[in-house]
Amino acid sequence: MKALLLENIHPEAVRIFESAGFVVETAPQSLGKKALSQMMGGVAVLGIRSKTRVGPEILQRAPDLCAVGAFCIGTEQVDLAACSARGVAVFNAPYSNTRSVVEMALGEMILLQRGVFEASRSLHGGVWMKTSRGFHEIRGKRLGIIGYGNIGSQLSVLAESLGMKVWYHDLEEKLSLGNARKCPMRELLRRSDIITVHVDGRESNRNLIGENEFAEMKEGVLFLNLSRGFVVDVEALARHLKNGRIRGAAVDVYPEEPEGGKASFSSPLQGLANVVLTPHIGGSTEEAQEGIGAFVAERIAGYFATGSTATSVNFPVYQPLGRGALHRFAHIHENIPGMLARINEAFARRDVNIAGQHLETRGSVGYAIIDVDGPCNEGILSDLQAIPHTIRVRLVY
């Protein structure tokens, strides 16, 4: 089996795949549709990060592809419906870089409150400017967190431990950690001394923070975005930084980002005072990338070894308790009535006794696991594949 890993995925992932018996090919950058399509022959696993797009055009050129690993949090770059329709399981790493993003956000809040970046710039230019006017501790300040998922909730806990008062807004009901309080968006915007955005990449979050939201914020607020570039109107942010309503900002993500290190970058936020711009590095620590590499690679290796789909973002969830039977078959099919009966009939015609089976469905996809204790004719794979509405059949072991 072959695994193709793009975009400088951590070597720990290579080690795990090779230990699982894969032949691994790597590339340091993302690839365009044409180049990637030409490399997909014989690829069983495709590993990507945020730049590579996986859609129907790529999938059509990859008949052997069984799994896609998004070695990052988001999966917006992957057409999940198209993958499901072709029986390709998709895995990501929803937790592995959480701590790195949280630490960066907290550090930026402190440094923005103290004007450290402007002071450093002045001193590099030979100007000694020592003053306490306008600079503050974060202790006692009101932190507004927009998006209370894995990152937002962990940030909430650490911020509170530093003495901050935490409000958060989220569309879903979430368990408030510590003394954090859920509140409506407008209240959060009006009351917070510091506002930080940690929402996901769903399309409904596009321009979530724009002219109206910035106008609602209190005078002198600090604003951070370490989530997705398109959730913030950067033109509006630049205007409110210039007019003084927003006293400082830290931005790590942008509506349009260069494809590689040699490409130029332009933003209306460049050159503004007390604004920190970073090149999408919130989760870019060695610890986070090693954790992401291990997490996704182990889940995919487990999928091939046991059929487990425990953390897949598009497949029905199946988590085996062990490996007791002699053989295990995985049958991926359209979610329609009667499929399990047809699968059982295929085994019965071959006089094969089923030791155990498990069926889960998710949306339009059904996922059946069939365990067999005795020997069985290899023709059973062809029989299972011939069942109408079958998407993919695999002999797990």
N, C-alpha and C positions, 0 to 999 in steps of 0.2 A: 504494500500500500504506500501511496505517496502523499506527503503533506507539503503544501506550498505556503510559506510564511512570508508575508510582505511587511514593509514599513518598520523595520528594525524591531521586531518582536523579541523580547528578552531571551537570551540563550537558555534559560531554564526551561522554556517551552520546547526548544529543540531537544534538550536532554530527555525530557519526559516522552516526547513522541518517538525518539530513537529507541528508548528503553521499551516502548510498547511495540516495536517492530516496524515502525514507519521509516521510509526513506524520505529525508527532509531536504527540501530546497528552499533557500532564503533569498530575499531581495531587500535592500535597504530602503526602498521607496515604494510609493504606490504606483500602480500601473494603469494606463488608460484602457478603455474597453477593448481596443484592437489587440494591444500587446498582451493583456491578460487572457483574452480569449484564445490566443495562440499557445498559451502555456497550460491550458486547463486539461489537456488530454491526459488521462490516467490519474488525475488528482482526486483523491478521496477526501482530503481535508484542506480547506482554504482558510488561512489565518490572516486577518487584516486588523487595522486600527481604524482611525476615523476618516482617512482620506479616500480609501478605495471603495468604489461603488459596486455593489453586487445586485444585478437585476436580471430580468429574463434573458437578455442577450448573452450574458456570461453563463447563465445556467444551461442554456441550450447547447453550449459548446462543452459542457462538463457532464457527460453521461455517468461517470463514475463518482461524482461528488456526492458524499453522504452527509457531510457536516461542514458548517461555516463557524469559525471562531472569531467573534468580535472582541479583540483584546483591549477592551475599553468598557466604559459604562453604557453608552448609547448604542442603539442599533438602527438609527435612522438611515444609515448608509446601506442597509440591507433591505431588499424587498422581501419582507417576511411572508407575505401571501404567496409570492412566486416560489419561494423556497418550500413552503408547506405543500404546494401543489405538485412539486417534483420529489417530495419525500426527503428533503434536505433539512436536517435539524440544525438550529442556530443556537449558539451559546455565547454568553457575554460574561463580564465580571462586574456585577453591580456594586460590590463592596470594597474591592481590593485597593482602590486609590483614595478612599474616603478620607483617611487620616491626613494624607498629603494635602488635599484641597483645603481641609479644615485648618491645618496649621498655617498654610499660606494666607488664608483669609484673615485669621487672627493677627498674624504678623503685620499684614498690610493695614489693618485697622489701627494698631498701635502706632505704626510709623507715620500714618497719615495724621492721626491726632496730634502727634508731636512735631509734624512738619519736617521729618528727618530727611526726606528726599530733596526738598528745596534747600535745606541747610547744607546738605552734602554737595549739591550742585554749586551753591554759592562759594563754599570753601574750596572746591576744585577750581573755581575761577579766581581764587585769591582774595575773596571777600569774607572777613570775619564778622558774622552777624549773630551775636548771642542775645537772646531775648526769651522771655516766658509768655509774652503777650499772645493770646490766641491759641495757645497750645495746652492740651488737657490730657489727663489720664482717661483710660476707658472705664475704670471703676465707677460705678454709679450711672453710667450712660445707658440709654435705652437702645437696644439692638432690635431691629426689625428684620426678620428672616422670611423671605418670600420663597416658599417651597420647603416643606418640612419632611423631606425624605431622608435617605441614609446620611447625606452630607449635612443638610440643614439641622437635623435632630442632634447629630454628634456635635456640631458647632454650638448648638444651644447649650448643651451640657458644659462644654469647656468654657464658653463665654460666661456662663453663670458662675462657674468656679473662680473666675477672675473678677467677680463683683458686678457684672452687667445685669441689667433687667431685660428679660427677653420676651418679645412678642413675636408671634409668627402667623403667617397666613398660608393656608393650603386648601385646595378644592375638596380634598378627601378628609374624612374624619381620621385624625391621627392621635395617638396617645401622647399627651403632653409630658415631657420629661422635666423633672425638677419643678421649678416654679414658673416655667414658661407658660404663657397665656396665648390661646388662639384668639384672633381678632379679625374683623373685616379689613379688607385691603385699604380703604380710605383712612380708617383709624390708624393703621400701621404707618401709612405714609405721613400722616400729620404729626404723629407723636414721637417717631424714632429719631434719635441722634445719628445713628448709623443704620443704613439699609443695605442688605446683601441679598443677592438673587441666586437661588439654587434650585431652579425648576428643570424639568426634563425637556426633551426636544420635540414633544408633540407639536403639530402644526398650530393648534389653538393657542400656543404660547408665543407665536410670532407677534412682535411689537407689543408685548405685554406691558412694558414700561415705555411710555412715550410722552409726548408733550403734556397731556393732561395729568399724568401721574407725577411728572417732575414738578408741575405747578402746584400740586397738592402737598409736596414735601415742605417741611419746615425750613426756615432760613438757616443756612450754615450746616446742613446735613452732609455726611460723608456717604458715598455710594460705591458699592462693589458689585461687579458681575463676573462670576467664575463659573457660569452655567453654560449657556449657548449664546452665540453672537447675535442671532436674529431676534432674541427676546427683548432687546433694548434698541430704541431709536437713538443711535449715536449722534446724529445731527442735533436732536433735541437735548441730549446730554451735554454736548459741547456748548450750546447756547446758554444753558443754565449754569455751567461752570464759568462762562465768561461774565454773566450778569451777577454772579456771586451767590445765587441761591444755594448752589451746591459748592461746598468749601473745598472738597477734594474727592478724588475717585481713583479706584483701582479696577482696571479692566484686563481680563485675560483672554477673552474670546471676542470675535468680531464677525459681522455679517458676511464678510468675504475675507478669506485667509489665503495667503500664498501656498502654493502646492509644495514648495521646497525652500531650502535655505537660501538659494541664489536668487529667488524671485523678490521683487521690491514690495514694500508695504506702504500703504498710505491710509491715513485716517484723519478725520476732523479733530480728533483728540490729541494729535501730536502737537507738542510745543506748549501745551497749557500748563499753568502752574499747579503744583500739588496734584498731579495726575500721574499715576503709575501705570505704564503699559507693559504687559508681558506677553510673550508669544505662545499662548495656549499651553502653559507649563504647570497648571494647577496640580495635575496628577503626575507630573514628570519628576519623580524621585526614583532612585535606584530601588528603594524598598518597594514602592508601589508597582513599578514595572516588573520586578521579580515576582511579586505576589500575583499580579494579573497574569503573567506568563504561566505560572504554576497552576493557578485556579482554572483557567480556561482549558489548558492542555490536559489537565487531569480529568476534567468533566468529559472532554471529547474522547480521551483514551478509555474512560469508563463506559461511554456509549458504545464504542466498538467492542469492548471486552464483555460487557454484561447486558447491554441494551438499555442501561439507565439513562433517563432523560430528566433527572431531578431538577436541573436548573436551566433547561432549555426555555427559550423565550417564545417558541412557536409550536412546540410539540406537546401532546398530552404528557402529563407527568407520570413516570413510572420509576420507582426506586426499588430494585430487587433486594431481598433480604440475604441472599447468598447465591452460591453456584452449586446446586445439588444435582441437577439432572445431567444426563449425558449430552444432550443437544438442546439448544435453544434457537427458536426461529422468531424473527420479528416481521410482522406483517403491517405495513403502513397502507392505509386505504381511505377512500372517501367515507365520510361519516354518514352512512345511510343504514336503514334497518336491514337485518338479516345477514350482515357480513360474518359474524361469528359462527353462525350455523353453516355457512358455505365453507369457512375455514375448517371447521370440524369434519365436514363431509369429505374434504380433500384428504385429510389424514385417514379417515375411515376407509376410503376406497383403496388406500395403500396398506390397509390392515395395520396401521400404526396407532398404538395406544398413547393417548395424551396423559402425561403425569401431572401437569398443572398448566393453567393458562390465566392470563390477565388482560383485560381490555380497558383502555381509557380513551376518552374522546376530548377534543378541544376544537371548538369551532367546526371547521369543515373536515377535520382530520381525525381518523381513528387509528389507534396504535395497539396492536394485539401482540402479546408475547405468549409463545407456546413452548412448553418444556416437554421433552420426550426422554424417557429413561432407557429405552432400548435402541438398537440400530434401526436406521430407516433409509430407504432408497433415496438417492440424490434426486430422483425424479419428482420428489415432493416439492422442491423449489419451483420447478416448472409448473406443477399443478396449482400452487398457490399464486404464482404470477399470472396464471390464466384466468383467475377469478375476476369477473367484471368489477370495475371500479377500484381495482388494486392500483396503488401508486408505486410501491416498491416492496420487495421481499428480500430479507437478508438472513443468512445463516450466521447467527452470532457466534456460536461455537458448536 
